[in-house]
Amino acid sequence: MNAAKDTTEDKILEAATQVFVQKGMEGARMQEIADAAGINKALLHYYFRSKDKLFDAIFSKIVSFAFPKIGQILQAELPFVDKVEQAIDTYLDLLLKHPYLPGFILKEVNRDPSVFFKLVMKHGFKLEPIFQVMQEAMDRGELIRMKPEHLVVNVVGLCVFPFAAKPVISFVAFNEDPEATQAFFEERREEVKQFVIRAIQPIN
């Protein structure tokens, strides 16, 4: 794929993401996406024949950013706490880069959960390897005894909720001050890591 094609495809994906976030999968129109990308509709269809394929491409791009990195972290020869810190960094990098993602996914799951679940299955994301790493850490005494499912949900919740509720947090806590709100979200990285590590480390 040449550089011009790469640039056009990136413009389409960026424009489509904006339209999908504003209108949802059901309300988005291919003509709107073409207009937002600054191209004609025929060229858009040349790259992506349908909204479904475009949505799949956006999701695939996001998945390819985070999931392989988390898999590498889980398999690395590191103390479990270091793995947790690196996984949180990776997840928050994704959310800071795509802050609309939690709200967008929640809206689409509520509209039609089968679409999201099919995409997750297609990309082969499974929780079992994560649970196995946690169980091994518990057996080594690096992690307090707990249900792995709770730790995963706790970490995801701490990372995702502020982004899903960003307008509310901005209004209630920071009087809609964009700089103060952004500073808060940048601080979340260390706050989440410290909170989780204090909660999961065994007391010696």
N, C-alpha and C positions, 0 to 999 in steps of 0.2 A: 504494500500500500504506500503510495507516494505522499509527500508532505502536504500537498494541496488537499488530497483526499482526507488525510488525517485531520487537517484544520476544519474542513467542512463538516466532517462527522462530529468533531468536538463541539462545533457551534450548534449543530442540530441537537445533540444530547443536552447541552446547557440550556438551550431555548425550550426544549421539550420538558425538562425538569421544572423550569419556572412555570410553564403552562399547566403541567400536571398538578403542581402544588396549589396553584390558584384555583383551578377548575375541577380537579379530581380526574381520575381515569375516565369516568363516564361523561363528564362535561367537556373535556378537552377535544378540540377539533384539529385535524391535520393542517387545515389552512392557517389556523392561529399559530401553530408551531412553525410552519414555513415562514410566516410573516415575522415571527419573533427571531428566527434565524437569519432573516434577510435573504431568503432564497425562494424560488418558485415551488409550487406544490409538486410538480413533476420530478424535480430534483430530489425533493424529500422522499417521494415514493421510490426513487431509484435506490436510495440508501436503506430505507425502511418501508416495507410494503404495507404495514398496518400499524395501528396504535399499539396492538399487543406486542408486536416485534420491537417497537420503540421502547415500550415500558420494560420489556425483558432486557433490552440492551442497557438501559439506565440501571436497572437493578443489578445486572451482571457486573457493571463497572464498579458499583459500590461494593458488592460482595468481593470482587477481586482485590479491592483495596485492603479490606480488613481480615477476611477469613484465612487466607494463606499465612498472614503474619501471626495470627493467633495460633494456628496450627504449629508453626515453627517455634513459637514461644513455649507451647506445651511440651514439645519434644526435646527442648534444649536441656542440657545438663546444668540446671540452675536450682538454687533453693526455691521452695514453693513461693515464698514471699516475693522473691524477685520476679517470678512468673506472673504473679498477681499484679504487681506494679506495672510490668510491661504490657500486660493484657489491658489494663485500665488505660494506660497511655494510648495504646492503639485504638481502643474504642472511642476515647474522647477526641483523638485526632480526627476520627471519622465524623463525629458529631459536630465538632467545631468547624470542620470543612463543609458539612451538610447539615446545618442546624434545623432545617425543615423536615429532616428525615423521619423523626419519631411521629410527628403529627400527620405527615403524609401516609406513613404505613398504617397508623391506627385508623385513619379515615378509610383507607382502601380495604383493610381487613374487615371493618364494620360493614362496608358496602358489599364485598364479596370475598370472604376468607379463602375460598378455593384458589383464587388467582395467586395470592401471596404464598400459600402453602405449596402449590405446584412449583413455584419458582425456587423456594427453599429446597424442596426435594430434588429439583433438577440440578442444583449446584452442590448437592451432596453434603450439606451442613448437618452434622450430627452432634448431639451432646454426649454420647457415650464415651468418647475419648477424653472429654473434659472431666467427666465423673470418675473415670479410671485414674487419671492423674491426681485427683483430689483424694481418692481412696488410698492411693499409695503414699501420699503425703501424710495422711492420718496414721497409717501404719508405721511410718517413720517417726512419728511424734512431732512433725512440723506444723500440723494443723489440728485444732481441737476437733473432737468428734462432732459431726453434724451431718445432716442430710445434704449431699452435694447440690440437690435441686434448690435448696434454700439459699446457699451461697451464690449460685448463679443468678437467681432472681434478685437477691439483695444487691449484688454488684450492678446488674443491668438497671435495676430501679434507681439506684443512686446516680447512675450516669444519665439515664434517659429522661427521667421525670422533669428535671429542670428545663430541658429543651422542649419537651412536649407542652410544658406550662409556661414557656418563656414570656408570652404577653402578660400573663397574670403576675408573674414574679416581677417583671419590669414595672408594672403599674403599682402594685402593692408595696414592694420593697424599695423601689428606686424612683418613684414618681415619673416613670417613663424617660429617665435620663439614659440615653443610649451608651454613653461612656461608662457610667457606673454599672449598668447592666452587663456590658461586655467585660469589664474588669471582674465582675462576679463570676462569669462563666469561665474566664481564664483561670481563676483561682480554684475552680472545682477540681482540677486535676490533683493537686496536692491534698485538698480536703478529703476527697473520696479515697485516695490511697491510704492516708493516715487513718481514717475512720475504719476502713475494712481491715487493715493490718492489726490495729488494736483489737478488733473484734475476733480475729481468727487465730492469733498467735497463742500457743499454750503458755500458761503462767509457770515459770520455772521456780 
